Amino acid sequence: MNTLYFSAFSYGLIVFAYFRLPDSFWEKTLNYAHEYSEKVKVQKEKWPVVGELNRGEKLLLFLQEAESRIALGIKILPDQIPGFKFYTALLEQLFENYRRMGTPIKKILPDLRRAIASDIKFEKRIQGEMIGAVLQFLVIGMTTWSFVFLSAMLVDIPVSKVILFFMLLLQLSGASLFFTLLLRLKRRTFRDPSGALTELYLFTTLMSVGLSLNDVLKRSSILEGSLMNSPKLNSFAVRTKSLIGRMKETGLSPKEEAQEILDGLWHFQGEIFEKFTKKVQLLKFCILAFFFLPAYFLYLVSIFQFFMEQ
């Protein structure tokens, strides 16, 4: 009955507060809630994995607007471009070259929009893998500690605090290591393909405005960058060197072959996406096998030792 009276009193107090509090109170409360949600959104965009989705969607929307602005002759400044991976740095250079030298950009934007849309789908898959890993870590962690507390309550088994601390340390270290390695693996995996795509796009657009080959090579850094220095991109580097060599000999436009190399590089990056997803799954399995399960088995060993000593 006491619980029933307390619930009725609480309900009456809420109804009274709702009708008696001034409208200014509710307006201020809603304003504070709105400000807090905006701060959360800003902070969320800075997060390494979760924030990538928001940044990618912003850049995708920006590119849709940019095509209309270019058609109307409206200038696009670098600080107006949302940040998302290597696309932002590439677009800044492309728009800068477009303003200064009139390099073609209208045909490139649709390709970049499709690439960014594909990249967003990839980020959603990675976020799904990350959430799945967190849930598995939580389930195994809660199962372990539930077993610890239940066995201590029901059987009254004394367990060393050092062992409990080491178990907790193992689980926290495993979760931290998972996110650290995930971010490092992601940067390392996509650094060279991203740099190569940037160099190739700059190369193809600069060749379209009549600059000398030496000037184009210098501005795009295609001979000193990621494309030529990454072993996994060797096949694309060989084709690009062959293309540049023929240009020096014949002076013919490399537009069609350069586009084929770009298409092949985008396809290669798609394959890297799939391989990276499998690497994340393997990393998750290793963390569970070497950090979370050993913590559980460590407690089982301590129980067996207790019964053996009896």
N, C-alpha and C positions, 0 to 999 in steps of 0.2 A: 504493500500500500504506500509505503514511503516513496518508493520509486515512481508510482503513479502520481502522487501529489507533486513531487518534484518536477516531473515532466509537464504536468498541467500548468504549474507555476512558471516554468521556463517558456512554455508556449504563450501564456498570457503576457509575460514580460516582453516577448518579441513583438506581439501584436500591438501592445501599448507603445513600444518604442517606435514602431513603424508609423503609427498615426500621430504621435506627439512630437517626434523630432522634426525640426524645421527643414524646409526644402534645401536651404543652403548647406546643411550637413550632408545630405545625400549627393548634392552637386559636387561638394569638395571631395567626398569619398570616391565618386566616379572619376573625377579628375586625377586623383592620386592613383587610382587603379590603372587608368589609361597611361599615365606617365611611367608607372612601374612596368607595365607591359611593353612600352616602347624601349625602356632601358634594357629589358630582358632580350628584346629583338636585336638591339645593337650588340649586346654582349654575345648573343648566340651566333651572330655572323662572324665573330672572331674565333669561334671554336674551329679546330683543325678539320674535322670530318663533317659534323652536323652543319657548320656554317658554309661549307662548300656548296650545298644545295641552294641556299638562299642567294649566295653570290652568283652562282651559275644562272639561276632564273632571272636575276636582275640584269645580267649581261645579255641574256637571250632577249628580254624585253627591250633593252636598249638598242640592240641591233635591228630589231623590227622598226623602231622609231628612226634609227639612223638612216635607213634606206630612203625614207620619206624626206628626211631633212636634207640629204644629199641631192635628191631630185629637185628640191626647192632652193638649193644653193646656200643652205644655212651651214655655217662653219661648226665643226665639232672639235672641242678642245680636249686635250689629254685628261684633264681633271674631271671631265664629265663621264669618262668610261668606267663602269663598275669593275672592281678587281675580281678576277677569276683565273687562277692558274697562269699559264703562259699566254693565254689569249689576250689579256689586257695589254701586256708589253708589246705583243705583235700588232694589235690594233692601234696602239699609240704611234708606232713607227709607220704603219700603213697610212693612217690619217695625216701624219706629219708630212710624209712624202707626197700624199695627194694634194695637200695645201701648197707645198713649195714647188713641186715639179709636175703635178697633174698626173701622177701614176694612176692607172686604172684600179678601181676598188669596188665598183658596183658588182662585178662578176664574182668577186672573192667573198663578199658578205654572205650570200646564200650558202656557200660551202661551209663557211665558219659557223653559220647558224645550225646547219645539220650536224656538224661536228660537236658543237656545244650541247645540242639536245641529246646526242648519243652519250656525251660525257656525263650529263646529268643523270641519265639512266644508270650509268656505271656507278656514280656516287650513291645513288639510291640502293644499289646492290651491296656496295661496301658498307653503307650505313645499316642495312639489314643484317649483314654478317656481324657487324659490331654489336648490334642490339642482341642478336642471337647469342653471341659470346658472353655478353654481360648477364643475360638470363641464365645461361648454363653455369656461369661462375656463381651467381646468387643461389641457384637451386642446390648445387653441390655444397656450397659453403653453409647454407641453412641446414641442409641434411646433416652435415658433419657436426655442427654445433648443437643441433637438436638432439642428436644421438649422445653428445657429450653431457648435456644438461639432464636428459632423461635417465641416462645410466647413473649419473651422480645422485639423482633424487631417489631412484628406485632401488639401486643396489648399494649405494653409498660407497662408491669406489674412490679412494683418494688418488688424485692425479697431480703430478708436479706442475707447479705454475710455470716452470721453465718450458715444459713440453707444450702447454697451452699457448704460451707466448710464441714459441717457435712455429706452432701450427698457424696462428694468426699471421705471423710474419711471412710464412710461405704463401698464404693466400693473397695477402696484400701485394707482395712482391710479384707474384704471378700476374695479377691484374694490371699492375703498373707496367710491367715488362711487355705485356701484350700490346698496350696502347703505344708505348714508346717504339717498339719494333715495327708496329703497323705503320706509323707515320714515317719512320726512316726508310722502310721498305718501299713505301709509296713514292717518296721523293726520289730514291735511287732508281726505281724501275722506270719512271716516266721522264726523268731529267733529260736524257739524251734524245729520245724521240721528239720531245717538245722543242728542244733547241734546234733540231734538224728541220722541223716543220717551219719554224720561224725563219730560219735561214733560206729555205727554199721559196717561201712566199715573198720574202724581200727580193730575192734574186729574180724571180719571174716578173714581179711588178716593175722593178728598176730597169729590166731589159726592154720594157715596153715604151720607154720615154726617150730612147735614143742616146743614152749615156754610153760612154766607152766601156768595153768589157773590163778593163782594169779597174775603172771607177766602180762598176757594179760589184765586182768581186770584193773590193775593199769595203764598200758600204754594207754589203750583206754578210761579210765575214764567213762566206760559205766554205772557203778552203782552210780556215783555221778553227772552225767551230765544232759542234757536236757531230755533225754529219760525217766529217772526215776522220774524227778521232775516236769514234765508238766502234768497237769490234762487231757488235751485233747489228750495226747498220752498214756493214762493209759492202753488201751487194748494192745498196742505194748509192754509196759513195763511189763505187766503180762506175756505175751508170752516169752519175753526175760529172765525174772527171772526164769520161768519154764524150759527154755532151759539150763540155767546155772546150775540150780539145778540138772538136769539129767546128765549133764556133770560131775559134782562132784561125782555123784553116780556111773555112768557107764563108764565114760571116752570116750564115743563115740563122733565122730565128729559131730558138729552142722551145717555143711556146708549147707545142703539142707533146713533145717528149718530156718536157719539164712537168706538164700536167699529169702525164702517166706516172712519173716518179712520185709526185704528190699523192696521187690516188693509191699507189702501192704502199706508201708510207702510212696513210690513214688506215689502210687494211691491216698493215703490220701492227699499228697501235691497237686496233680492235682485238687482234690475237693476244696482245700483251694484256689487255683488260681481262680476258678469260683466264690467262695463266696467273695473273695477280690474284684473282678471286680464289683460285685453287690454293695459292700460297697462303692466303689469309686463313682458309679452312685448315690447312696443315699447321699453321702457327697456333691456331686456337686449340687443336688437338694436342700439340706439344705442351702448351701451358697447362691444360687439364691433366695431362699425364705426368708432368714433372713437378707440378706445384700443388694442385688441388687434391688429387688422389693421394699423393704421399702424406699430406696433412691428415687425411682420414685414416690411412694405414698406420701412421705413427701413433694415433690414439688407440687403435686396435692392439698394437704391439704393447703399449703401456698397460692395457687391460689384461692381456695374456700374461704379462710379467707379474701382475698383481696376484692372479689366480695361481700361478706356478709357485709363488712364494708362500702361499697359504698351506 
